[in-house]
Amino acid sequence: MDTEPDFSRRGNGSFVLLLYYRNGTEELGWQVLEDFDRELADIVPDAKDLLFELALSGERISLSKLRGVIQGKVGEEALVETVIDI
């Protein structure tokens, strides 16, 4: 996540709120990774690696580049659309 709420003007409890916020977003990120891995385990043996590779490709990845990255992991062109649907 690129931005965090500004808790600086909220008093002494702001630090605690910021810690809860950061821990919550970190936990959510790991949950997404685990869910992604579980959903794709039968198709993509290393689904976590696929997610990291997609993340490194940037937020504005083209559809052709997305398909290329996925095909590089699944090996079969026929499975690319299945992965995209998931």
C-alpha positions in Angstrom: 0.0 0.0 0.0 1.5 3.4 -1.0 -0.2 5.6 1.6 -1.0 5.4 5.2 -3.5 7.4 7.2 -2.0 10.5 8.9 -2.3 9.8 12.6 0.2 12.5 13.6 -2.4 15.1 14.7 -4.5 12.7 16.7 -2.8 12.7 20.1 -0.9 10.1 22.1 -2.9 7.2 20.8 -1.8 7.9 17.2 1.3 5.7 17.4 -0.8 2.7 18.6 -3.3 3.3 15.8 -0.5 3.4 13.3 1.0 0.1 14.6 -2.4 -1.5 14.3 -2.9 -0.2 10.8 0.5 -1.4 9.7 0.1 -4.8 11.3 -3.4 -5.1 9.7 -2.3 -4.3 6.2 0.7 -6.6 6.5 -1.5 -9.4 7.7 -4.0 -8.8 4.9 -1.1 -8.9 2.4 0.0 -12.3 3.6 -3.6 -13.6 3.6 -4.0 -12.5 0.0 -0.8 -14.4 -0.9 -1.9 -17.5 0.9 -5.3 -17.4 -0.8 -3.8 -16.8 -4.2 -1.4 -19.8 -3.6 -4.2 -22.1 -2.5 -6.5 -21.2 -5.4 -3.8 -21.8 -8.0 -1.9 -24.7 -6.4 -3.2 -27.3 -8.9 -2.4 -25.1 -11.9 0.7 -23.2 -10.8 3.1 -25.2 -8.5 4.9 -22.0 -7.4 1.9 -19.6 -7.3 3.5 -17.4 -4.7 6.4 -16.8 -7.0 3.9 -15.8 -9.8 2.3 -13.3 -7.5 5.6 -11.7 -6.6 6.7 -11.6 -10.3 3.4 -9.9 -11.2 3.9 -7.4 -8.4 7.4 -6.6 -9.6 5.9 -6.0 -13.1 4.2 -2.9 -11.8 0.6 -1.8 -11.4 0.1 -0.9 -15.1 1.2 -4.2 -16.7 -0.2 -4.7 -20.2 -2.5 -7.7 -20.8 0.1 -9.2 -23.2 2.8 -8.9 -20.6 0.5 -10.4 -18.0 -0.2 -13.3 -20.3 3.5 -13.8 -20.9 4.4 -13.8 -17.3 1.7 -16.3 -16.5 2.6 -18.5 -19.4 6.2 -18.6 -18.3 5.0 -20.1 -15.0 2.3 -22.5 -16.2 3.9 -23.5 -19.4 0.7 -24.2 -21.2 -1.0 -21.5 -23.2 -4.4 -23.1 -22.5 -4.1 -22.5 -18.8 -3.3 -18.8 -19.0 -6.9 -17.7 -19.2 -7.8 -20.0 -16.3 -5.2 -18.3 -14.1 -6.4 -14.8 -15.2 -9.9 -15.7 -14.3 -8.8 -16.7 -10.8 
